[in-house]
Amino acid sequence: MPPTNRIYLDNAATSWPKPAAVYDAVDRYMRKNGAPAGRGTYGEAIEVERLVSESRKQIADLIGVSDSKRIIFTSNGTDSLNLALHGLLRAGDHVVTTVCEHNSVLRPLRQLEKNRDVTVTRVECGASGIVDATAFEAAVNSNTKLFVLTQASNVTGAIQPAETIGRIANSRGIRFLIDAAQSLGHVPLNAIELRAHLIAAPGHKGLLGPLGTGVLYVAPGVEAYLHATRQGGTGTLSETDYQPMTMPDKYESGNHNVPGIVGLGAALTYLTERGVKHIALHEQELTSRLLNGFLSLDNVTIYGPHDAKQRVGVVSINIEGYDPQEVATMLDTAYSIQVRSGFHCAPLMHEKLSTRDCGGTVRFSVGAFTTHEHVDRAIQAVSEIAASAI
Ligand SMILES: Cc1ncc(COP(=O)(O)O)c(C=O)c1O
């Protein structure tokens, strides 16, 4: 658990603290094993390969997928999204996405518009940040190849109707990529029920693993048209200078971040034992408490749905009379409360929320280890800052 005087409410950036088993697993691997994965026949190398395979299987189990070779390890959520977007899209393809996306979706798409003649429709969301699924359908044209959706916004916390959008995508023969950066590990997620072709997620947020880890789920058959964006040593088929086409080697060139993946495995054991369903309930309860606390304050604006059931544990606010950066600094220096201020890498979302010209928002994000006391202290701090602005 964190030192008592530090209240960490920046879990949307990366989760902290991690389960104790994560620190132990990383330390144990670094001190006692240290071998590369998939590249040796001595005892430690075989053991580490087992640990990496086990982490892969745990991710597959978590998202309801039977073949763990469909899970690709990457460096972070951004890396997974780049592989999916650059690997999938060809000249002339049309993509439908939303104004709620993170720059890890928006920027690769801008690049592909510029350099590969890809066209993009960015559908709007409603005032609370929720997208109408029928807007995806309405945006489809004869060249539409891909829908891209952030399942939960890192600004408003709003949960999108991913299952409905997945159904539309599949009925129209369109591929569906989900950015699960703010949902995986926070709410139950099943790749099959969502009809997702690709799911990109960091390992270091809701999955509670170390920074420098990420995953990409690739549905059966998708590898036939998903190009590898990097080539190199995989430890397999070393007698040839052609990239292997087998899963997951096709997309996993270079030595793995084994300390990170082993730590992620330990985090997944914790997540599975505690249960994502229970974590979701815990975070929903905290979010509801936070929302109710902020709603009771006069000069505080809350962005996103006011019903905690429609959100993950991300709550953005502004206090009248204060710049978001000033609020974040006051929270840190006077209250030891750590939050994030600014645009949260989601510029189009701020246009929609009209928070572009006021410097964005102050974002509080709870996690698996956040307590009621943390939330109450955050509400008290915000109420004192808000009162001082009058
Ligand atoms: C919605 C969303 N997508 C993608 C990312 C990128 O994840 P990473 O920081 O692991 O690259 C983030 C991170 O904040 C995010 O919130």
The ligand as an SDF file (V2000), in Angstrom:
LIG
                    3D

 16 16  0  0  0  0  0  0  0  0999 V2000
   -7.7330    5.9140  -24.0040 C   0  0  0  0  0  0  0  0  0  0  0  0
   -6.2490    5.6910  -24.0800 C   0  0  0  0  0  0  0  0  0  0  0  0
   -5.7320    5.1120  -25.1690 N   0  0  0  0  0  0  0  0  0  0  0  0
   -4.4150    4.8800  -25.2820 C   0  0  0  0  0  0  0  0  0  0  0  0
   -3.5310    5.2320  -24.2840 C   0  0  0  0  0  0  0  0  0  0  0  0
   -2.0730    4.9680  -24.4650 C   0  0  0  0  0  0  0  0  0  0  0  0
   -1.5890    4.0360  -23.5560 O   0  0  0  0  0  0  0  0  0  0  0  0
   -0.0400    3.9790  -23.1770 P   0  0  0  0  0  0  0  0  0  0  0  0
    0.2230    5.1090  -22.2400 O   0  0  0  0  0  0  0  0  0  0  0  0
    0.1400    2.6470  -22.5410 O   0  0  0  0  0  0  0  0  0  0  0  0
    0.7170    4.1020  -24.4510 O   0  0  0  0  0  0  0  0  0  0  0  0
   -4.0220    5.8460  -23.1310 C   0  0  0  0  0  0  0  0  0  0  0  0
   -3.1020    6.2790  -22.0630 C   0  0  0  0  0  0  0  0  0  0  0  0
   -3.3450    7.1990  -21.3300 O   0  0  0  0  0  0  0  0  0  0  0  0
   -5.4190    6.0710  -23.0200 C   0  0  0  0  0  0  0  0  0  0  0  0
   -5.9500    6.6470  -21.9440 O   0  0  0  0  0  0  0  0  0  0  0  0
  1  2  1  0
  2  3  1  0
  2 15  2  0
  3  4  2  0
  4  5  1  0
  5  6  1  0
  5 12  2  0
  6  7  1  0
  7  8  1  0
  8  9  2  0
  8 10  1  0
  8 11  1  0
 12 13  1  0
 12 15  1  0
 13 14  2  0
 15 16  1  0
M  END
$$$$
